[in-house]
């Protein structure tokens, strides 16, 4: 292991990948300290975006003549990136950060948005060539070049494309910030490579159907949205949204980022929040860092998740979290603002009929507002049509829009068996609708909400009984052994509150 020397504040290490004409020779590198990330230009190094992979089959490289074991996937990536004659300057997290030092790790993770934004380009490493990946990239490139809608691709190439998109890189949470920061993205799979913008353009032209791989619908469009934006992103936009103590790319508010990406995966659960902090554009009055949402690898997941819930919603509610479960149970008072009258296929079909091209990275939603004062209505109408950026959980017809007491933005929830599961925690509204929600002072409904990040449970949210989940996590527990009296009484109260809520929504038969 190389003898890591403490980094001066604001500095990073860069990796000099030494050339070698023999591809089978050991990989040799040098580490240098680089202090100039605050200068106003990109720097002549490339940042690597990749999946670490399993620790079971690590392989050695030599850093400053010291042996360092890295994952097999990183070893292969460095082998493909090594030039026969010229050295290459890279930033690679597993090597450039002292992974055994939690303090340095936290400091460097807070700099990652800046590190990727100042790189001359970000190289996305998808892994070795396999399962027709070369043909898949070529078909995507051809579609980008031709640009017709529904570019014709044979069945074999379609299978190769979907298999390529099913690779582990697309489901990881950290890659979002890495490509969001990029000024130029290059995607590599084995020896084949394609420009990031061409990759996105080709996929858009192909307009893939994810029916055979439905889980990709929540993964691929959001990543395409971020990579596509690299070509048009203003230079150093992050500088404009930086505060004295942190740097951010200023993509979207943290609550919306969480809605979009919380089902992406991370080896360490804390990273599911930390990876999004560098992309948020919350204003100074609503600063995640000031709310305690800062990189700290000594924190527990339950503590961090509770702070996130209170930041996205309000501290005027009871929040239960656990260190081993990616879910929160929230007791709050709320006010129903409206209901979703059309979403997904219904709204998509309407937009097609109106000549509006529908893309997989958007979801069209119609909302009927309840008791909205006339002076807040757009053109006197009590229905609004939205085109939301695709979120991890799709909004469905019948979902409820509610404002929780103390929250600055409404949420969309789904009612099921006495509970409400959170579908979108921070709904982006127009200025007029924000003013209406800000004017509300009465919150008549008692709500028990579950915000669940577990994908396997999320699939059941249309009608899952979260009672077993809540009782198993001991949100309510009677001191008498094996007695369920508190849970049973609570369930009665919840069903009563649900009936009142349904009645308020004029769903009388259900109520």
Secondary structure, 3 states (H helix, E strand, C coil): CCCCCCCCCCCEEEEEECCCCCCCCCCEEEEEEECCCCCCCCEEEEEEECCCCCCCCCEEEEECCEEEEECHHHHHHHHHHCCCCCCEEEECHHHHCCCCCHHHHHHHHHHHHHHHHHEEEEEEECCCCCCCHHHHHHHHHHHHHHCCCCCCCCHHHHHHHHHHHCCHHHHECHHHHHHHHCCCEEEEECCEEEEHHHHHHHHHHHCCCCCCCHHHHHCHHHHHHHHHHHCCCCCCHHHHCCECCECCCCCECHHHHHHHHCCCECCCCCHHHHHHHCCECCCHHHCCCCCCCCCCCCCCHHHHHHHHHHHHCCCCCEEEEECCEEEEEEEEEEEEEEEEEEECHHHHHHHHHCCCCCCCCEEEEEEEECCCCHHHCHHHCCEEEEEEECCCCCCCCCCEEEEECCCCCCEEEEEECCEEEEEECCCCCCHHHHHHHHCCCCCCEEEEEEEECCHHHHCCCCCCCCHHHHHHCCCCCCCCCCCCHHHHHHHHHHHHHHHHHHHHCCCCCCC
